[in-house]
Amino acid sequence: MKYSFTCTLDNVVLSAEAKDDKEAVQKLTVLGKKHVKDAHPAASPMTDAEWEKFLRAEWKKQK
């Protein structure tokens, strides 16, 4: 399944292929942290739990 979310700071869409929600959270957290570090270095860091909550609220799933 394909999972994607849009960065709320600049509308960049990040996506990953994953077999389930747990794997999607892991992959999208890595992508999201890298994006924020590179594109928004002044942004406050988020914990893994905060990332998971954000992702699950915002992501879109496609088969």
URCORWO-V699287 format. One record per residue. N is the residue number from 1. RES is the residue in three letters. SS is DSSP state (hx for helix, st for strand, lp for the rest). PSI is psi in radians with two decimals (* if undefined). OMEGA is omega in degrees with one decimal (999 if undefined). Layout:
BEGIN
n:N res:RES ss:SS psi:PSI omega:OMEGA
n:N res:RES ss:SS psi:PSI omega:OMEGA
END
This chain:
BEGIN
n:1 res:MET ss:lp psi:2.58 omega:178.7
n:2 res:LYS ss:st psi:2.29 omega:178.6
n:3 res:TYR ss:st psi:2.46 omega:177.5
n:4 res:SER ss:st psi:2.73 omega:172.4
n:5 res:PHE ss:st psi:2.75 omega:-179.0
n:6 res:THR ss:st psi:2.25 omega:176.7
n:7 res:CYS ss:lp psi:2.22 omega:-177.9
n:8 res:THR ss:lp psi:-0.20 omega:-179.7
n:9 res:LEU ss:lp psi:-0.58 omega:-176.2
n:10 res:ASP ss:lp psi:0.13 omega:177.5
n:11 res:ASN ss:lp psi:0.38 omega:173.5
n:12 res:VAL ss:lp psi:2.33 omega:179.8
n:13 res:VAL ss:st psi:2.21 omega:176.4
n:14 res:LEU ss:st psi:2.46 omega:-177.9
n:15 res:SER ss:st psi:2.79 omega:179.5
n:16 res:ALA ss:st psi:2.63 omega:171.6
n:17 res:GLU ss:st psi:2.37 omega:179.6
n:18 res:ALA ss:lp psi:2.68 omega:-179.1
n:19 res:LYS ss:lp psi:-0.39 omega:-179.9
n:20 res:ASP ss:lp psi:3.06 omega:-177.2
n:21 res:ASP ss:hx psi:-0.68 omega:-179.0
n:22 res:LYS ss:hx psi:-0.83 omega:179.0
n:23 res:GLU ss:hx psi:-0.65 omega:179.0
n:24 res:ALA ss:hx psi:-0.75 omega:178.2
n:25 res:VAL ss:hx psi:-0.78 omega:-179.6
n:26 res:GLN ss:hx psi:-0.87 omega:-177.3
n:27 res:LYS ss:hx psi:-0.77 omega:-178.1
n:28 res:LEU ss:hx psi:-0.52 omega:175.6
n:29 res:THR ss:hx psi:-0.77 omega:178.1
n:30 res:VAL ss:hx psi:-0.83 omega:179.6
n:31 res:LEU ss:hx psi:-0.77 omega:-178.1
n:32 res:GLY ss:hx psi:-0.77 omega:179.1
n:33 res:LYS ss:hx psi:-0.73 omega:179.4
n:34 res:LYS ss:hx psi:-0.76 omega:179.7
n:35 res:HIS ss:hx psi:-0.83 omega:-178.6
n:36 res:VAL ss:hx psi:-0.73 omega:179.1
n:37 res:LYS ss:hx psi:-0.76 omega:-177.3
n:38 res:ASP ss:hx psi:-0.76 omega:-172.2
n:39 res:ALA ss:hx psi:-0.42 omega:-175.0
n:40 res:HIS ss:lp psi:1.07 omega:-174.0
n:41 res:PRO ss:lp psi:-0.36 omega:-179.9
n:42 res:ALA ss:lp psi:-0.13 omega:-178.7
n:43 res:ALA ss:lp psi:2.56 omega:177.3
n:44 res:SER ss:lp psi:2.38 omega:178.5
n:45 res:PRO ss:lp psi:2.66 omega:177.3
n:46 res:MET ss:lp psi:2.57 omega:175.6
n:47 res:THR ss:lp psi:2.92 omega:176.5
n:48 res:ASP ss:hx psi:-0.66 omega:179.5
n:49 res:ALA ss:hx psi:-0.68 omega:177.2
n:50 res:GLU ss:hx psi:-0.71 omega:176.4
n:51 res:TRP ss:hx psi:-0.81 omega:-178.4
n:52 res:GLU ss:hx psi:-0.78 omega:179.3
n:53 res:LYS ss:hx psi:-0.79 omega:179.3
n:54 res:PHE ss:hx psi:-0.86 omega:-177.3
n:55 res:LEU ss:hx psi:-0.84 omega:-177.7
n:56 res:ARG ss:hx psi:-0.50 omega:178.8
n:57 res:ALA ss:hx psi:-0.50 omega:-170.5
n:58 res:GLU ss:hx psi:-0.35 omega:-169.5
n:59 res:TRP ss:lp psi:2.81 omega:173.9
n:60 res:LYS ss:st psi:2.48 omega:179.6
n:61 res:LYS ss:st psi:2.39 omega:176.4
n:62 res:GLN ss:st psi:2.42 omega:177.5
n:63 res:LYS ss:lp psi:* omega:999
END
